[in-house]
Amino acid sequence: MMKRLAVLGHPVEHSRSPAMQNAALAAVGLGEEWSYEAIDVAPDRFEQRVLAMPGEGFVGANVTVPHKGAALALADDLSETCREIGAANTLSFEGGEVRADNTDAEGLLRALPSSPQGKRALVLGAGGAARAIVWALLRECATVEVWNRTELRSRNLCEELGGETVADPDPTTYELIVNSTAVGLGGEDPFAELPLRREGFSPDQVVVDMVYGAKPTELLLAAQAIGATTVDGLEVLVQQGALSFEIWTGREAPLDTMRSAARL
């Protein structure tokens, strides 16, 4: 029987995970035995959909917006990282149980050009991805401030994980800026929705946008124009996807293959 994998999200049609993971499976000789697909599932049907998956031949799944908290809640077994972050992006189905892991945190760290240790970081957003980012940066001894449109959510995140809430950040004062919101995914203007200015970057900054598409986002284009180092969501996707791949298959992930397929 084909071993099936999937990414669960809402929306999910933009995801590059199927192309990336199917290319990786083929590269390690598992292409005829394993498959990976995208499944759009609304929040009110998420638990029902996940619990039905093992009976349909699924051995695992990635979880993206807006289900990372729900994925944690329905799991029978949690990795320690997943438990500490309070969000899951990788599920494995075995022996009638659901195991939850989080590869977002390590995936972000691997995508950065250098260690964030000692750097001052601004994280935009307070969802599941933001939780992993804040946890990872704090573990690497960065100073972290969190902005969210709904301040109560960022305050709750910082009370649970650490970091400080900021209501009106000055983007020029940070060495690392990470956008973990979905702003830009639907074509929104990030400079109208986020506390950033188009000319407010500097050459010594690293700017990460978790949103990705066929072209660099408006946020990254503006940062690049001023000379900042940028990391797009596709590189983070590749790095966290490689870790998920290794959890499911036990094989070393073919990073170059995954990167090429994600960017086609």
C-alpha positions, -999 to 999 in steps of 0.1 A, spaced: 0 0 0 12 35 -8 24 54 22 7 88 21 18 122 34 2 156 32 2 192 43 -30 204 60 -39 240 59 -66 266 51 -58 279 25 -32 255 12 -33 256 -26 -2 279 -26 19 254 -8 52 242 -24 54 213 1 40 187 -23 64 195 -51 93 197 -26 85 165 -7 76 144 -38 109 154 -54 127 144 -22 110 110 -20 119 103 -56 155 113 -50 160 88 -22 142 60 -41 109 61 -23 89 78 -51 69 46 -60 61 38 -24 54 72 -9 33 102 -20 27 137 -6 -3 159 -13 -20 191 -1 -54 190 17 -74 221 24 -93 216 57 -114 242 76 -107 246 113 -140 230 123 -132 199 104 -95 196 113 -97 170 141 -121 148 122 -99 149 91 -67 141 110 -82 112 129 -94 97 97 -60 98 80 -43 67 93 -72 46 80 -66 61 45 -30 51 43 -14 83 57 17 79 78 23 116 85 14 152 78 27 187 79 4 213 95 3 249 85 -19 280 91 -42 280 110 -40 245 126 -7 243 145 -24 248 179 -51 223 171 -25 197 160 -9 199 193 -42 195 212 -52 163 195 -18 145 197 -14 114 219 24 120 222 44 152 220 81 158 214 97 179 242 103 208 217 66 206 206 55 207 242 76 237 251 66 257 220 29 249 223 24 243 186 29 214 162 37 214 125 46 177 120 23 147 128 32 110 126 7 82 127 18 49 141 2 22 162 -31 40 164 -15 71 179 -8 106 167 27 120 175 33 157 172 67 173 165 78 209 157 104 214 130 96 251 125 121 263 152 151 244 140 141 251 104 143 288 110 176 286 128 191 266 99 178 291 74 195 321 90 229 332 77 244 332 111 235 326 148 211 350 163 230 348 196 232 383 212 211 399 185 180 421 191 151 406 172 116 417 163 90 390 157 58 400 139 28 378 147 17 356 176 4 324 160 19 290 158 48 300 136 56 329 159 57 307 189 83 285 173 104 315 162 103 331 196 112 299 213 141 292 189 155 328 192 154 328 230 171 294 231 199 309 211 202 338 236 187 365 213 168 395 228 132 391 214 104 416 212 70 406 198 44 427 180 9 416 170 -21 435 158 -40 421 188 -17 429 217 -34 404 240 -21 376 219 15 388 219 13 394 256 0 359 262 28 344 240 55 363 259 41 353 293 43 317 282 76 316 263 95 348 272 104 379 253 88 413 256 56 427 239 61 459 219 32 480 206 51 505 184 85 491 174 111 511 157 123 487 129 157 504 126 167 493 160 167 456 154 194 433 139 168 406 130 132 411 118 110 380 112 75 384 97 55 353 108 21 367 100 2 358 68 3 394 56 13 393 20 -1 359 13 -32 373 -2 -15 403 -18 -18 427 11 6 456 14 29 447 43 37 484 49 0 491 54 -6 461 77 26 458 97 46 483 118 73 486 91 83 514 67 95 507 31 126 528 38 130 517 74 155 489 69 193 490 71 222 472 54 233 455 86 199 438 93 186 403 85 150 403 74 130 371 72 95 368 56 78 335 63 53 343 35 65 330 1 55 330 -35 69 327 -70 87 361 -65 102 378 -35 76 395 -13 72 432 -12 87 432 22 119 414 11 122 435 -20 122 467 1 148 453 25 170 441 -4 168 476 -20 185 490 11 211 463 13 197 441 41 203 404 41 170 386 34 157 351 39 125 341 22 99 317 34 109 291 8 142 285 25 126 282 59 101 258 43 129 237 28 147 235 62 117 226 83 104 202 56 138 184 55 135 177 92 99 165 88 111 142 59 137 127 82 112 120 110 89 102 86 113 82 64 144 78 86 164 89 55 187 119 52 168 147 33 182 157 -1 183 194 6 195 206 -28 167 186 -45 141 200 -21 153 235 -26 152 232 -64 117 218 -64 104 244 -40 116 272 -63 103 259 -96 
